[in-house]
Amino acid sequence: MSMQLAYAERRIDPARAIALKLEIEEFNADYCAALDGGQVERWPEFFTRDALYRVTARENAELGLPVGLVYAEGRDMMHDRAVAIARTQMFAPRHMLHLLSNTRVTHESADGEIAATASFLLLQTLVEGPTTLHLAGVYYDRYAREDGVLKLRERQVVYDTTILANDLVYPV
């Protein structure tokens, strides 16, 4: 079963879905503000300790192939990636801008895990260049609460873009 099909069916009370949607939109706004503000070392803080983060092409996702362009299992792996990006940047200076829309809560389990999706565009502006569409696609997320705080247990970034820039190092 593809990721899209696994997340497509809504199984939650509509009023509860609206409340969770607002909370998730706030979470994503904070997530994007940190990344767009160049605070990549804060990125792992948005995830549970055992979280999964993967960036996968739509074709692979639809075929159920777990191959990811970017893969991080656990906050420690994400931390290592964030530190490497922040402290050893070997790419041209740039500004990133995440645009998210169509947030949809599809499920809340008895233990409080929440499944949701959101569409995204990631724009990139090189300091000495134009603004370009860097990546477009959908987040397929699973959230959990740690000490009452919403965190990502899993973020599957499924991108539609068929030709990728060779500098996709920054978290999406």
Beta strands, then each sheet from edge to edge (+ up, - down):
strand 1: 47-57
strand 2: 70-73
strand 3: 94-108
strand 4: 114-126
strand 5: 131-146
strand 6: 149-159
sheet 1: 2+ 1- 6- 5+ 4- 3+
end
